[in-house]
Amino acid sequence: MKSTVLIVCAIACVMFTSLCNAQPMPIGQSVNIGALSAFCIDPLGNQVMNYSDPTGQLAVATIVTGGPAIVLNTGALVNAPWAFAVFTYAHECAHHYLGHIIQPSYFPNPPHELAADCIAAKSTRNYGWLPPQQFYAAMQVLYNFNADPGHPDGPTRVQNATACYNNP
């Protein structure tokens, strides 16, 4: 049975301007992540649309045709561990919720990534999407991520997200 999930969070890595010119394929208002049917609402109450595009990342928060969007690499999403895919979607939704995705030219930065991780951790806990065992499984994947100019390293992100998950 599919469970419907309202992810009132935001989004994480955002597409570069050149990617915004691509033509992603619409998925719709919700996306299936395993048996989970997830969707995202921004803080203004706008439905965040989901699109598919084989980008170099699992998912990105951005603007598509003037509206808030999450662009998913559906091929990679299917192959990612389920708990990590759920956390990633919540993280991308968190970027929208936090207002990080105001312009298509937005570029991720470490403080925004940590804030989105925190919102994603709290959301997945509060709504029961990732019980502790599944949350920690997602963190095991995140732990191995390298730092880049827009993102802290995996251990830093895991420490931050875990603190958020464990505190109300």
N, C-alpha and C positions, 0 to 999 in steps of 0.2 A: 504494500500500500504506500502510495506516495504521500509524503508529508509536505505540506506547503509551508514555506518559510518566508517570513517577512524580515528581510534584513534591512534594518533602519540604521545603516552604517555608512561608510564611505569607501573611497577607492585608493589604491596605492600607486603603483608606477603609472605614469601617464605617457601617452604616445608622443613622440616627437612630431614637430610640425609636418615633416615630410610624410609621416605615417597617416596624418589626418587627411591627406589627399587620396588615400587608398579608398577602395569601395568595398567595405566589409559587408558581408551578407547578413541581413536581419535574422535574428533568432526569435525575438519577441519580448514580451514583458517579463517572462520567467524563463529560467534555464534549468534543465535537469542535470543534477550532479549525483550520479547514482540514483537512488530512490528519492532523493531530495529535490523538490521543485522550489527553486530559490528565486526571489526577486528583490529589488532594491528601490527604495524611495529616498529622494534627496530631502534636505531639511525644509524645502519650500513645498513639499508634498508632490513633487513631480515624479512620475514613474521614470526610472532609469532604464533605458532600452538596452537589450543585449544583442550583440552582433558576433559573428564568427569571422575570423581572419587568421591565417596562419602566420602570426607575428612571431618574433623571436622569444616572446615571453608567454607564460601561461595565461595571463590576463592583464589588461590595462584599463585604467579609468581615463575617460576622455570626453570630448564633445564630438558628436557625429551629427551632421545636418542641423547644427544649431541646438541640439538637445543633449542632456547628460546620457552617457553611454558607458557600458562595460564591454570591451572587445575581448573575446575569448579565443584562444587557440584551442579549438575543440578537439583536435587530434591529440595535443599534449594533455589536455584536461582529462581525457579518457584514460590516458596512461599514467597519470599522477595518482599517488595514494589518495583515497577518498577524503580522509580527514584533512589532508593538506589542500586539496582542491576546494573544500568548503571554507577553510580558513582564508585561502587566497581570494575567493569571491567576497567574503565578508570584509577583507582588507581593502579590496578595490571599492566596494560600496562605501566603506568608511571615508575614503578620500572625498567622495561626493558629499557625504554627510558633514564633513569638516570644512567644506567650502574650498578645498584645494584645487578643484577642477573648475576654475572660473573662465579660463582662456585656453584655447587649443594649444598655445605655445608654452603652457606650464611645463616645468621640468622638475622631477622629484628631488627632494633634498632630505638629508637624514632626520631632522626633527619632524618633518611631515610623515616620513615612513614609520617612525616610532609611534607617533600619535595614531596613525591608521592601524598599526599592529595592536595597540592598546584597545581601541574601540572594537576591533575584530575579536580580540580575546574576550572582552566583556560580553559582547553580543552573543558569541557562540556559547558562552557559559550561561548567560541569563535566559536565553531561549531554548536551552537544552540541546542545541545542535551538536555540540561536541562535549560529551561527558569527559571527565579528567583523562581517562585512558586514551581516548581518541585525540583530545587536545595535545597530550604529550607526544602522541605518534606524529601529529602535524609538526610539532616543534622539533622532532628529530630530523625531519626533512629540512626545515628552515635553518637549523644549526649549521648545516654544511654550506650555506650560501657565503660567497665572498663579498667583501665590501666593494663598492664602486663609488663614483662621485655623488650619486644620488641616494645611496643606501648604506647603512651601517653593516658591519659584518654579521653573520648568522648568530654567533654567540651573544652579541650585544642585543640583537633583536629578540632572541629567545628569552634572555634574562628579563627584558622589558615586558614582553608579552606575558610571560609566566607571572610576573609580579602583578600585572593587571588582572589576569585570570583569577589569581588567588586572593585578591582584595576587592571588596565591594565598590 
